[in-house]
Amino acid sequence: MHLEIEIQNASETVDLPSKALFIQWAQAALVKGTEGAEVVIRIVDEAESRTLNRDYRGKDRPTNILSFPFEAPPQVPSNLLGDLVICAPVVMREAAAQNKSALSHWAHMTVHGMLHLQGFDHLDDNEAEIMESREQQTLRELGFSDPYAESTL
């Protein structure tokens, strides 16, 4: 499946995954029927993450990833799935705290966000089980361990 990705780096973090890796991870999470999809991935620091999380989710703190699905008006053709906003310092901190490699956590956040852009959610136990199962399968296919296990190092 073909996927167009725009990477916007608004973070001071220097050790970020390559665009090729983001493309690989995002593409792996695409559901059939999303041929020609477009996604924007914006890498940010805590201030921007906190502002967006506060303004759009009512939570006044930075978070690892925010997903903003795009729904074009019916008369406007668009392949844009939406935007992912990933907070680099939070991802790095979480990876260390969870005893995971940074790369595996970046992959997990990208896959997780891509699934959100395609309508998956984890608001109730049933939805969470479906979404987590899909994340685990996708990450396994990418060569990563279960992101919900105690430690994946």
C-alpha positions, 0 to 999 in steps of 0.5 A, spaced: 500 500 500 502 506 498 502 512 503 504 519 503 507 522 509 510 529 511 514 529 517 514 536 521 520 536 526 518 541 531 522 538 537 529 540 539 530 532 540 536 530 536 536 522 536 529 521 532 527 515 528 528 516 520 523 518 515 524 511 512 522 508 519 516 512 520 513 510 513 515 503 514 511 503 521 505 507 519 504 503 512 504 497 516 498 499 520 494 501 514 488 498 513 486 495 507 482 500 502 486 506 504 490 506 498 494 512 497 493 515 504 496 521 506 498 523 513 502 528 517 507 526 523 509 532 527 514 531 532 514 536 538 516 538 545 512 538 551 510 545 551 506 544 544 504 537 546 501 540 553 497 546 549 494 541 544 492 536 549 489 541 553 485 545 548 483 538 544 482 533 550 482 538 556 488 535 559 493 540 561 499 536 561 504 533 555 502 526 552 506 521 548 501 522 542 495 525 539 491 523 533 487 528 529 483 524 524 481 528 518 474 528 515 473 532 508 466 535 506 463 530 502 464 534 496 471 535 497 476 529 495 481 527 499 486 522 501 488 525 508 487 520 514 489 526 519 495 528 523 499 525 528 503 529 533 508 525 537 512 528 543 519 526 543 521 527 550 515 524 553 516 518 548 523 517 550 521 518 558 516 513 557 521 508 553 526 508 559 521 508 565 518 502 561 524 498 560 523 498 552 528 501 547 526 508 544 525 505 537 520 500 539 516 505 543 517 510 537 514 504 533 508 503 537 506 510 538 506 511 530 502 504 529 497 506 535 496 513 532 495 510 525 490 506 528 486 512 531 486 515 524 483 509 521 477 509 526 480 504 532 479 506 539 480 504 546 474 507 550 471 501 552 474 494 554 472 491 547 474 496 543 481 496 547 482 489 546 481 489 538 485 495 538 491 492 542 491 486 538 492 489 532 497 493 535 501 487 537 500 483 531 503 489 527 509 490 531 510 483 531 510 483 524 515 489 524 520 485 529 518 488 535 516 485 542 509 486 545 508 493 547 504 491 553 508 486 556 512 488 562 519 489 558 520 489 551 528 490 551 
